[in-house]
Amino acid sequence: MQQGRVADWQYADWQYADWQYADFPTSYYDEINQHVKARGDEAVVAINPGVQTGECYTSVSDIVVNFKGSHEKYLSSYSAPDWVKGYDPGRFRHLVYDSPDATMMKQDVAASKGWDAGLIYVTPDVLPNPWDTLRPLL
């Protein structure tokens, strides 16, 4: 991998986004993808920008977390771009927090199917770290 390009990188949730190559990320992510895939056929590459990405990221990963946010934001402002429908839903994950009850959770799950997300994780937990607890049994 290239060294000495730290100034061109922006840290975002355990993933580095190379803004210089944002429309064509293979310069960096393809190297990572190839390295992981060289470990065996069952190796899986998942990226978690937490926001909708460009379609180009599907060429360098198996799974894309293309939504991470609150229940309110999920239902009021998220929409999947048209290109998502061209892929298996198993390629996309959504992470929804601040969904406090079973009714809201069911709304999130129903919406995820319409947006072609193969897996959704919904938690009632809130910021600053909504991922530090498991959802209680309903």
C-alpha positions in Angstrom: 0.0 0.0 0.0 1.1 3.5 -0.6 2.8 5.4 2.2 3.2 9.0 3.0 -0.3 10.2 1.9 -1.7 10.8 5.3 -2.6 14.4 4.5 -5.0 13.1 1.7 -6.9 10.9 4.1 -9.9 11.6 6.3 -10.6 9.2 9.1 -14.3 8.1 9.3 -15.5 5.4 11.6 -12.6 2.9 11.2 -12.5 3.4 7.5 -10.3 5.7 5.7 -11.9 7.6 2.8 -9.4 8.8 0.2 -11.2 11.8 -1.1 -8.8 12.1 -4.0 -10.0 8.7 -5.3 -13.6 8.8 -3.9 -15.1 8.1 -7.3 -12.6 5.3 -8.1 -11.4 3.8 -4.9 -9.5 0.8 -6.3 -6.2 2.4 -5.7 -6.4 1.7 -2.0 -9.4 -0.5 -1.3 -8.6 -3.0 -4.1 -5.3 -3.7 -2.4 -7.0 -4.4 0.9 -9.7 -6.5 -0.8 -7.1 -8.6 -2.7 -5.0 -9.0 0.5 -8.0 -10.3 2.4 -9.2 -12.5 -0.4 -5.8 -14.1 -0.7 -6.4 -15.6 2.8 -9.1 -17.9 1.5 -12.4 -18.3 -0.4 -14.4 -17.6 2.8 -12.8 -14.3 3.5 -15.3 -11.4 3.5 -14.5 -7.7 3.1 -17.0 -5.3 4.7 -16.7 -1.5 4.6 -18.5 0.7 7.0 -18.6 4.3 5.9 -22.1 4.5 7.5 -23.4 6.7 4.7 -24.5 6.0 1.2 -21.4 5.4 -1.0 -20.8 5.4 -4.7 -21.4 2.2 -6.6 -17.6 1.9 -7.2 -17.2 0.6 -3.6 -19.1 -2.6 -4.5 -16.1 -3.6 -6.6 -13.8 -3.6 -3.6 -15.9 -5.1 -0.9 -18.5 -7.9 -0.3 -20.6 -5.9 2.2 -21.3 -2.2 2.4 -22.9 -0.6 5.5 -24.6 2.2 3.6 -26.8 3.5 6.4 -25.9 4.2 10.1 -28.1 6.5 12.0 -31.2 7.1 14.1 -34.6 5.6 13.6 -36.0 9.1 12.8 -33.3 9.8 10.2 -33.8 6.4 8.7 -37.5 6.8 8.1 -37.4 10.5 7.2 -34.4 11.0 5.0 -32.8 7.8 3.8 -33.3 6.5 0.3 -31.3 4.0 -1.6 -29.9 5.0 -5.0 -31.2 3.2 -8.0 -28.0 1.3 -8.5 -28.5 -0.7 -5.3 -31.3 -2.6 -6.9 -28.8 -4.1 -9.3 -27.1 -6.1 -6.5 -28.0 -8.9 -4.1 -29.5 -7.3 -0.9 -27.0 -9.4 1.0 -24.3 -6.9 0.0 -25.9 -4.1 2.1 -26.3 -3.6 5.8 -28.2 -0.9 7.7 -27.5 0.0 11.4 -30.3 1.9 13.1 -30.2 3.3 16.7 -32.7 5.0 18.9 -35.6 2.8 17.9 -37.1 2.3 21.4 -39.9 -0.2 20.9 -41.1 -3.1 18.9 -43.4 -1.0 16.7 -40.6 1.3 15.6 -38.2 -1.7 15.1 -40.8 -3.3 12.8 -41.0 0.0 10.8 -37.2 0.0 10.4 -37.2 -3.7 9.3 -40.0 -3.1 6.8 -38.2 0.0 5.4 -35.0 -1.9 5.0 -36.6 -4.5 2.7 -37.8 -1.7 0.5 -34.3 -0.3 0.3 -32.7 -3.7 -0.5 -30.7 -4.1 2.7 -30.0 -7.7 3.3 -29.4 -7.2 7.0 -30.5 -4.6 9.5 -29.4 -4.2 13.1 -31.8 -2.1 15.2 -31.2 -1.0 18.8 -33.0 1.1 21.3 -29.7 2.5 22.5 -28.7 6.1 21.8 -25.6 8.2 21.3 -22.9 8.6 22.2 -22.4 4.8 21.7 -25.6 3.0 20.6 -23.6 -0.1 19.7 -22.5 -1.0 23.3 -25.7 -3.0 24.3 -27.8 -5.7 22.8 -31.5 -5.2 22.2 -33.6 -6.8 24.9 -35.8 -9.7 23.9 -39.1 -8.4 22.6 
